[in-house]
């Protein structure tokens, strides 16, 4: 029997690389637990994509994966980056289209918010 693959994308600025590493550990543990239930989590960040030359932007690869995802996790701290914002817009559009997926989870580290765009985003969520 083939495992059910749950696709996950973790989006954030580089300032939260340590937090993304913690998610690697989290999903590694979940894979061990859910293996018995034939469920596997395929979690990725932008670093997991090949950066070879291609037609189009590398960001388009991330966006395509987000559209296929079951879960998208956004981590914010001091700012809302241009590309993370684009990824959020892609995830929201995909959710509106599918009505079920991707499930979107947004987390803020409240101390240190410096960016007005991030403050505004936090206010409308």
N, C-alpha and C positions, 0 to 999 in steps of 0.2 A: 504494500500500500504506500502511496506517495504522500509525503507530508504536506499539510496546508502551509503555504508560504504567506507570511504576513509581512508586507513591505512597509518599512518605516524610514522616514527621512527626518534628520535632526538639523534644524537650521538655526544659525546664530552667527554673530560676528566672531572674529578670531579671539577677541578678549575672553571668550568663554570656552576656549579649547579644553581646559581642565574639566569643566562641567560635561562637555561632550565625551571626554574619556570616561567619566563616571557612568554615562549611559552605555558605553561599550561594555563595561563590567556588568551593568544591570541586565542588558539583553543577553549577554553570555550566560549569566545565571538563569535567566528565563528559558533560554534554549535548552539547558540541561534539564530543567523542570518539565517543560512542555514536550520534550522529545518523546516521552512516554505516551503523550496524547496525540502524537503525529502532527505537531505544530512547530514551525520554525520561524523565527524572526530574522528577517534580512534588513538590518538597520544600516543606514548609510548617512554620511555627511558629504560635503563637497569634496573632501579629500579622497574619497573612495572612487572617484571617477577619473578615467584616463584623460590626461591633459594633452594628448597628441593633437596635431593640427587636423582640422576638419572644416567642412563647410558650415559656417554659422558660428555662433558664440558658444563657449563652453557652458555658460549659464543656461542655454537652451536644453542641454542634456539634463541638468538638474531639474529644470521645470518639467521636462517630459517624465522623469522619474516620479516627481511629486504627483503628477496627474494619475499615475498608476498605483500610488500608495494607498495603504489602508489607514495608516497613521502618519501624521506630520506633527512634529514637536518643535515649537519655537521657543528659544531662550533669549531673553533680553536683559541687558544690564544698563549700560550708560547711554547707549545710542541705538537708533534704528538705521541700519545701513541700507543703502540703495538696493543691494541685491537681496538682502533678507526681506525687505519690503516687497520686492518683486515676487519672491517665493511665497510670501503670505498671500498676495493677490492671486497668484496661480492656484494655491491650495483652496482659497475661498471660492474662486470661480469653479474649480472642479467639484467642490462640495455642492455648490448651488446646482450644478448640472446633474450630478449623480443622486443628490438628496440623502446619500448614506455615507459616502466616503470621498475623500479621506476624512477620518475623524481628526480634528485639529485641537491640539493642546498648546496653550500659551502660558509661559512662565516668566515672571519678572523677578529680578534681584532688585529689590526696591532701593536699597542704599546705593547712592551714586548716580542716579538718573540725571544726565546732563543735557540730553537732547530734547528739545521742545516737541519734535515729531514723535518721539517715544512717549512723552507725557500725554500728548493728544491721542495716540493710539490706545494707551492704557485707559483713558477716559471714555472712549467709545466702546470698549469691549465690555 
